[in-house]
Amino acid sequence: MAMLTVRNLPDDVHRALRVQAALHGHSAEAEVREILTRAVKPEARVRVGDALAALGRKIGLTNEDFEVFDRVKDKTPAEPVMFE
């Protein structure tokens, strides 16, 4: 797992972080991990798979439609790209 060092953190921010961590029953380090996780991976983010599934439902795709895709798709193995 990666490590991160935050330099020049103002004392008042560090104190507020320690207080917030104590209120949540975490160490300051665990609180920082939680804050960073929420910041970069919010629960409300759009996930590609969920978006595609919702689109399929919206336009009315059925399992039978996907069976047609499976029957007509090219099953020939792909050739590797040549950079000559």
C-alpha positions as CSV (number, residue, x, y, z in Angstrom):
1,M,0.0,0.0,0.0
2,A,1.2,3.5,-0.8
3,M,2.4,6.0,1.8
4,L,1.9,9.8,1.8
5,T,3.6,12.5,3.7
6,V,1.9,15.9,4.1
7,R,4.3,18.7,4.9
8,N,3.7,22.1,6.3
9,L,0.2,21.3,7.7
10,P,-0.9,24.3,9.7
11,D,-1.1,23.7,13.5
12,D,-4.8,24.7,13.6
13,V,-5.6,22.2,10.8
14,H,-3.7,19.4,12.6
15,R,-5.6,20.2,15.8
16,A,-8.9,20.2,14.1
17,L,-8.1,16.9,12.4
18,R,-7.2,15.3,15.7
19,V,-10.4,16.5,17.2
20,Q,-12.5,15.2,14.3
21,A,-10.7,11.9,14.4
22,A,-11.4,11.6,18.2
23,L,-15.1,12.3,17.6
24,H,-15.2,9.5,15.0
25,G,-13.2,7.2,17.2
26,H,-10.3,7.1,14.7
27,S,-6.6,7.9,14.8
28,A,-5.6,11.0,12.9
29,E,-4.1,8.8,10.2
30,A,-7.3,6.8,9.8
31,E,-9.3,10.1,9.6
32,V,-7.0,11.4,6.9
33,R,-7.5,8.1,4.9
34,E,-11.3,8.5,5.3
35,I,-11.3,12.1,4.2
36,L,-9.1,11.4,1.2
37,T,-11.3,8.4,0.2
38,R,-14.5,10.5,0.3
39,A,-12.8,13.3,-1.6
40,V,-11.6,11.2,-4.5
41,K,-14.1,8.4,-4.6
42,P,-17.5,10.0,-3.6
43,E,-20.4,7.6,-3.2
44,A,-22.4,9.6,-5.7
45,R,-19.9,9.1,-8.5
46,V,-21.1,7.6,-11.7
47,R,-19.8,4.1,-12.3
48,V,-19.5,3.1,-15.9
49,G,-21.1,-0.4,-15.4
50,D,-24.0,1.1,-13.5
51,A,-24.5,3.8,-16.2
52,L,-24.4,1.3,-19.0
53,A,-26.9,-1.0,-17.2
54,A,-29.2,2.0,-16.6
55,L,-29.0,2.9,-20.2
56,G,-29.8,-0.6,-21.3
57,R,-32.9,-0.6,-19.0
58,K,-33.9,2.8,-20.3
59,I,-33.9,1.8,-23.9
60,G,-35.5,-1.5,-23.1
61,L,-32.7,-4.0,-23.9
62,T,-33.6,-7.6,-22.9
63,N,-31.7,-10.8,-22.4
64,E,-32.8,-11.9,-25.8
65,D,-31.1,-8.8,-27.3
66,F,-27.8,-9.8,-25.8
67,E,-28.2,-13.4,-27.0
68,V,-28.4,-12.0,-30.6
69,F,-25.2,-10.0,-29.9
70,D,-23.5,-13.3,-28.8
71,R,-24.6,-15.1,-31.9
72,V,-23.5,-12.5,-34.4
73,K,-20.2,-11.4,-32.8
74,D,-17.0,-12.3,-34.6
75,K,-15.3,-15.0,-32.6
76,T,-12.0,-14.9,-34.5
77,P,-9.1,-14.3,-32.2
78,A,-7.7,-10.8,-32.5
79,E,-4.3,-10.4,-34.2
80,P,-1.6,-8.6,-32.2
81,V,-0.6,-5.2,-33.5
82,M,2.6,-5.2,-35.5
83,F,4.8,-2.1,-35.3
84,E,7.1,-2.7,-38.2
